[in-house]
């Protein structure tokens, strides 16, 4: 498995076409949402392509925050109104291998800390690779057509 940065080579349309093939994609993976985060948080998006034997098997979007000498990778960070992001990978890919390669990537890129939130990641495999897991619940609500419908409780 190889994970490399590709944001300079991918257009908005190309990115959205590429991620549309993944079952675990969310609106938070779209180029438009990544642009929203860039603009609202004053950050630059980082896009990684995940390949095995030269075949694209996934993508990892994220952002870097620097706090003094500390370099932090987030996909996403709390407070961005973005409950899910993290890697998009084909279902046949070993998550054990994915977590192992993400750790190597974090070391290679000199990230001191990384945070992911993704409903499709295997918590057991993450724990085996010594990732720290914090469980949380996100409230998911149907989008209503008017503010009154949103606020009305039955």
Secondary structure, DSSP 8 states (H G I E B T S, - for coil): -EEEE-GGG--HHHHHHHHTT-TT--GGGSHHHHHHHHHHHT--EEEEEEEETTEEEEEEEEEEEEETTEEEEEES-TTSS----SEEE-TTS-HHHHHHHHHHHHHHTT-SEEEE--TTS-HHHHHHTT--------------SSHHHHH---
